[in-house]
């Protein structure tokens, strides 16, 4: 493979934990190169979080070399040639050079090779098929660097072939367009995605969730989502959000993104909720289909079907009550979605003073502590049982209705009065 220039040494390349992994793999003079996202982002000057490494050695030899060097080796995907090394508490994904023997659109059966170009040819996009030596020497067999500079997301080789090898690449096309692309999108790639979009339905919910979340985490995912909708792809991923032009969900997402950009606060799950505002009853089904955690399912449901919706005229007392019940994260979600729904314009995203003031309250509010507990009810002579909880909850509702102002003595006095009122009086004379 012919060198294609150099990139300056990166801090992650020369870090002690990286050097330890490279030294272990290079025992005996074997060639070791960085590959994929770390090279792509280094070329762009972006921060690198995950470091992937490629080697001609098969995975069992990779594992043995790592362990011989005193490094932990985890067989995370050894059937497909991947071993994860742990060095200095940091993971490094190491993949043996491969070629596909057989694919079914979801998984591939691979054979190992020592041909770097053959390995690059099976990768998804040109800018993900670049390699880099530990000294910064760059290898770019499919002109990925030029595509990266142009904002062009281009499949390696034939787009249709790459997608049918793994239909997740179809969704990755739009994810990478959201993070790295510039209009117009690659026509061949877009046409192949539109043609093969039904293949998304063959993929597991977990894989779809991960890619969808990464797409929605882009600084501005709206152009990519609009492409997906206009070319029939969104209908196979999120049919609940695939209405034609004028759909409130896409307009809501656009407005929400503008607000989040001004605040440097982006939440993919909140963006999904904005996209689905025309389908509030489908939150549970969507969460189940995409295999969200229970916590994310509940958060999505709370955003799409709030029992106490935000509005510009929501009172300070109502906001404090909502904060006490839901917590700041869910209140922030509801407020930002309501703000977007109110039509905040891109050029004036922070001009909606009522929403901005409420957001400031959410960011600074400290949850007060209810001054009573079950033992206080028992101390006033109530027998253990369901009535203890009932009385305590009623006292808390009273305290909340009073804007959390009552202190412990006032709350005890109220509780004592409620207990006295709940007890039966003397039987009337016969």
C-alpha positions in Angstrom: 0.0 0.0 0.0 1.5 3.4 -1.1 1.7 6.2 1.5 -0.5 9.2 0.8 1.1 11.9 3.0 1.3 12.3 6.8 -0.7 13.6 9.6 0.9 15.4 12.6 1.6 13.3 15.6 -1.5 13.2 17.8 -1.6 13.1 21.6 -3.6 9.8 21.5 -0.9 8.3 19.2 2.0 9.0 21.6 0.1 8.3 24.8 1.8 5.6 27.0 -1.2 3.3 26.9 -1.3 3.5 23.1 2.4 2.8 22.7 2.0 -0.2 25.0 -0.6 -1.8 22.8 1.3 -1.0 19.6 4.5 -2.4 21.0 2.8 -5.6 22.0 1.3 -6.1 18.6 4.5 -5.3 16.7 6.5 -8.0 18.5 8.5 -9.8 15.8 8.3 -6.8 13.4 4.6 -7.1 12.5 3.0 -4.0 10.8 0.4 -2.3 13.0 -1.7 0.6 11.9 -4.5 2.8 13.2 -7.7 2.6 11.2 -11.2 4.1 10.8 -12.7 6.8 12.9 -9.5 7.8 14.8 -7.7 8.4 11.5 -10.6 10.2 10.0 -11.1 12.5 12.9 -7.3 13.1 13.2 -7.3 14.2 9.6 -10.0 16.7 10.4 -8.4 17.9 13.6 -11.3 16.6 15.7 -11.0 15.1 19.1 -10.5 11.3 19.1 -12.2 9.2 21.7 -12.0 5.6 20.3 -8.8 4.2 18.9 -9.1 1.3 16.5 -6.0 -0.7 15.4 -5.6 -3.2 12.5 -3.0 -5.9 12.1 -2.4 -8.8 9.8 -2.2 -11.2 12.7 -5.2 -13.5 13.4 -7.2 -12.8 16.6 -5.8 -15.7 18.6 -2.2 -14.4 18.0 -3.4 -10.9 18.8 -4.8 -12.1 22.1 -1.5 -14.0 22.9 0.7 -11.0 22.1 -1.4 -8.8 24.4 -1.3 -11.2 27.3 2.4 -11.8 26.9 2.9 -8.0 27.3 0.8 -8.0 30.5 -2.2 -6.4 28.8 -5.8 -7.5 29.2 -7.3 -9.0 26.1 -11.1 -9.4 25.8 -12.5 -11.5 22.9 -15.3 -9.0 22.2 -15.8 -10.2 18.6 -13.2 -12.8 18.1 -15.4 -14.7 15.6 -15.2 -11.7 13.3 -11.6 -10.9 14.1 -11.9 -8.3 16.9 -10.1 -8.3 20.3 -10.3 -5.5 22.8 -7.2 -4.6 24.6 -7.2 -2.7 27.9 -4.2 -0.5 28.5 -4.1 2.1 31.2 -7.8 1.6 31.8 -8.5 2.5 28.2 -10.0 0.2 25.6 -8.4 -0.3 22.1 -10.3 -2.3 19.5 -8.0 -4.5 17.5 -9.2 -6.1 14.3 -7.4 -8.6 12.1 -7.3 -7.7 8.4 -10.3 -9.5 6.8 -12.1 -10.2 3.6 -15.8 -11.1 3.4 -16.5 -14.7 2.4 -20.3 -14.5 2.8 -22.8 -11.9 3.9 -26.5 -11.9 4.6 -27.3 -8.2 5.1 -26.8 -8.5 8.9 -23.6 -10.5 9.5 -20.6 -11.5 7.6 -18.5 -14.7 7.5 -14.9 -13.6 7.1 -11.5 -14.9 6.2 -8.2 -13.4 7.4 -5.8 -11.8 5.0 -2.5 -9.9 5.1 -3.6 -7.6 2.3 -4.3 -4.1 3.6 -6.0 -3.0 0.4 -8.3 -6.0 0.5 -9.3 -5.1 4.0 -9.9 -1.5 3.1 -12.1 -2.6 0.2 -14.6 -4.2 2.6 -15.1 -1.1 4.7 -18.1 1.1 4.4 -17.0 4.6 3.4 -13.9 6.0 1.8 -12.9 8.1 4.7 -13.3 5.2 7.1 -10.9 3.1 4.9 -7.8 5.1 5.7 -4.9 3.7 7.7 -2.2 5.5 9.6 1.2 4.2 10.9 2.2 5.0 14.5 4.5 7.7 13.1 1.7 9.5 11.2 2.2 8.0 7.7 -1.2 8.0 6.0 -2.6 5.4 3.6 -5.7 6.3 1.6 -6.5 3.7 -1.0 -9.9 5.2 -2.0 -9.3 8.9 -1.8 -11.1 9.3 1.5 -9.1 12.4 2.5 -10.4 14.3 -0.5 -14.0 13.1 0.2 -13.6 14.2 3.8 -12.4 17.7 2.7 -15.4 18.0 0.3 -17.9 16.8 2.9 -18.7 13.9 0.6 -19.9 10.6 2.2 -19.1 8.0 -0.4 -19.3 4.3 -0.2 -16.2 2.2 -1.0 -16.8 0.8 -4.4 -20.4 0.0 -5.4 -22.9 1.5 -3.0 -25.5 -1.1 -3.5 -23.0 -3.9 -2.9 -21.8 -2.3 0.3 -25.3 -1.9 1.7 -26.5 -5.4 0.9 -23.4 -6.7 2.8 -24.8 -5.0 5.9 -28.0 -2.9 5.7 -26.9 -0.9 8.7 -24.6 0.9 6.4 -27.7 2.5 4.8 -28.4 4.3 8.1 -24.7 5.0 8.6 -24.8 6.9 5.3 -27.2 9.4 6.8 -25.4 9.4 10.2 -22.1 10.3 8.6 -23.8 12.9 6.4 -25.1 14.5 9.5 -21.7 14.6 11.1 -19.3 15.1 8.2 -21.3 15.8 5.0 -22.1 18.8 3.0 -24.7 19.2 0.3 -25.3 17.8 -2.2 -25.2 14.2 -1.0 -23.5 11.6 -3.1 -26.1 10.7 -5.7 -25.1 7.0 -6.1 -25.1 6.4 -2.4 -28.4 8.2 -1.9 -30.1 6.3 -4.7 -28.9 3.0 -3.3 -30.2 3.9 0.1 -33.6 4.8 -1.3 -33.8 1.6 -3.2 -32.7 -0.7 -0.4 -34.4 1.1 2.5 -36.8 -1.9 3.3 -33.7 -3.7 4.4 -33.6 -1.7 7.6 -36.5 -3.7 8.8 -34.3 -6.8 8.9 -31.9 -5.3 11.5 -32.1 -5.7 15.2 -33.6 -2.9 17.3 -30.4 -2.5 19.2 -28.3 -1.7 16.1 -31.0 0.6 14.8 -31.1 2.4 18.2 -27.4 3.0 18.3 -27.2 4.4 14.8 -30.3 6.5 15.2 -29.0 8.0 18.5 -25.6 8.8 16.9 -27.4 10.5 14.0 -29.6 12.6 16.2 -26.5 13.6 18.3 -25.1 15.5 15.3 -24.8 19.3 15.7 -27.7 19.6 13.2 -29.3 16.4 12.1 -32.2 18.0 10.3 -30.8 18.0 6.8 -30.0 14.3 7.1 -33.4 13.5 8.5 -35.1 15.5 5.8 -33.1 13.5 3.2 -34.3 10.3 4.9 -37.9 11.4 4.8 -37.8 12.7 1.2 -36.3 9.4 -0.1 -38.5 7.0 1.7 -35.9 5.8 4.3 -37.5 7.3 7.4 -40.7 5.4 6.7 -38.8 2.1 7.3 -37.0 3.3 10.4 -39.6 5.5 12.1 -42.9 5.3 10.2 -44.5 7.4 12.9 -42.3 10.3 11.8 -42.4 9.9 8.0 -45.3 12.3 7.1 -44.8 14.5 4.1 -43.6 18.1 4.0 -45.3 20.2 6.6 -45.1 17.5 9.2 -45.0 19.1 12.6 -42.3 16.7 14.0 -39.6 17.8 11.5 -40.4 21.4 12.1 -40.3 20.8 15.8 -36.9 19.1 15.5 -35.6 22.0 13.5 -36.7 24.5 16.1 -35.5 22.4 19.0 -32.0 22.0 17.4 -31.8 25.8 17.0 -32.5 26.3 20.7 -30.1 23.5 21.7 -27.3 25.0 19.6 -27.7 28.3 21.4 -27.5 26.5 24.7 -24.8 23.9 23.8 -27.2 21.3 25.1 -28.2 18.4 22.7 -30.0 15.3 23.8 -30.7 12.7 21.1 -33.7 11.2 23.0 -35.3 14.7 23.3 -34.7 15.2 19.5 -36.4 11.9 18.8 -39.4 13.0 20.9 -39.6 16.2 19.0 -39.6 14.2 15.7 -42.4 12.1 17.0 -44.7 14.8 18.3 -47.5 13.8 15.9 -47.4 10.3 17.4 -47.4 10.7 21.2 -49.3 7.5 21.9 -46.5 5.4 20.1 -43.7 6.1 22.6 -43.8 2.8 24.3 -44.0 0.8 21.1 -41.1 2.8 19.6 -39.0 2.3 22.7 -39.7 -1.4 22.6 -38.9 -1.7 18.9 -35.6 0.1 19.3 -34.8 -1.7 22.6 -34.4 1.4 24.7 -33.7 0.9 28.4 -36.6 1.2 30.8 -35.3 4.6 31.9 -35.1 6.0 28.4 -38.5 4.5 27.6 -40.0 6.3 30.5 -38.3 9.5 29.7 -39.5 9.4 26.0 -43.0 8.6 27.2 -42.9 11.5 29.6 -41.8 13.9 26.8 -44.5 12.7 24.3 -47.4 12.4 26.7 -47.0 14.9 29.5 -49.8 15.1 32.0 -49.0 18.7 32.7 -47.7 20.4 29.5 -45.5 23.4 29.5 -46.7 26.7 28.1 -45.3 30.2 28.0 -47.8 31.2 30.7 -47.0 28.3 33.1 -46.9 29.9 36.5 -43.8 29.9 38.7 -45.7 27.8 41.3 -46.8 25.3 38.7 -43.2 25.0 37.5 -41.9 24.4 41.0 -44.5 21.7 41.6 -43.5 20.1 38.3 -39.8 20.2 39.2 -40.5 18.6 42.5 -42.5 15.8 40.9 -40.4 15.2 37.7 -36.9 16.4 38.5 -34.9 18.9 36.4 -34.0 16.6 33.5 -37.6 15.8 32.5 -38.7 19.4 33.2 -36.0 20.6 30.9 -37.1 18.1 28.2 -40.7 19.3 28.4 -39.8 23.0 28.4 -37.5 22.8 25.4 -40.0 20.8 23.4 -42.7 23.3 24.3 -40.4 26.1 23.4 -39.7 24.5 20.0 -43.4 24.0 19.5 -44.1 27.6 20.2 -42.2 28.4 17.0 -38.9 29.7 18.2 -37.1 31.0 15.1 -33.5 30.2 14.4 -32.5 33.8 14.3 -34.2 34.5 17.6 -34.0 31.2 19.4 -33.2 32.9 22.8 -35.7 35.7 22.4 -38.6 33.8 24.0 -38.2 35.4 27.4 -40.9 33.4 29.3 -39.3 30.1 28.3 -35.8 31.4 28.9 -36.8 32.5 32.4 -38.3 29.2 33.2 -35.2 27.4 32.0 -33.1 29.5 34.3 -35.4 28.3 37.2 -34.9 24.7 36.2 -31.1 25.1 36.1 -30.9 26.7 39.5 -33.8 25.2 41.5 -32.9 23.0 44.5 -35.5 20.4 45.5 -36.8 21.0 49.0 -37.0 18.1 51.4 -40.5 17.2 52.8 -40.1 17.6 56.6 -42.1 14.5 57.6 -41.6 10.8 57.5 -43.6 7.7 58.3 -42.2 7.6 61.8 -43.9 10.9 62.5 -47.3 9.4 61.6 -46.7 6.4 63.9 -45.6 8.7 66.7 -49.0 10.4 66.6 -50.7 7.1 67.4 -51.6 5.7 63.9 -51.2 2.0 63.7 -48.8 0.5 61.1 -50.6 -0.1 57.8 -51.9 1.5 54.6 -53.2 4.5 56.5 -49.7 5.6 57.3 -48.8 6.1 53.7 -52.2 7.7 52.9 -51.8 10.3 55.6 -48.2 11.0 54.7 -49.0 11.5 51.0 -52.0 13.8 51.9 -49.7 15.9 54.1 -47.1 16.1 51.3 -49.8 17.3 48.8 -50.8 20.0 51.3 -47.2 21.0 51.7 -46.7 21.2 47.9 -49.9 23.2 47.5 -48.5 25.7 50.0 -45.4 26.1 47.7 -43.2 24.1 50.1 -43.2 26.9 52.7 -44.4 25.0 55.8 -41.7 24.0 58.2 -41.6 20.8 60.3 -43.7 22.2 63.1 -46.4 23.5 60.8 -46.4 20.2 58.9 -46.8 18.3 62.1 -49.6 20.5 63.2 -51.4 19.9 60.0 -50.8 16.1 60.2 -52.1 16.0 63.8 -55.3 17.8 62.7 -55.8 15.4 59.7 -55.3 12.4 62.0 -57.9 13.8 64.5 -60.3 14.4 61.7 -59.9 10.9 60.3 -60.7 9.2 63.6 -64.3 8.4 64.3 -66.0 10.5 67.0 -68.0 9.1 69.9 -71.1 7.1 69.0 -74.3 9.2 69.3 -76.6 8.4 72.4 -79.2 5.7 71.7 
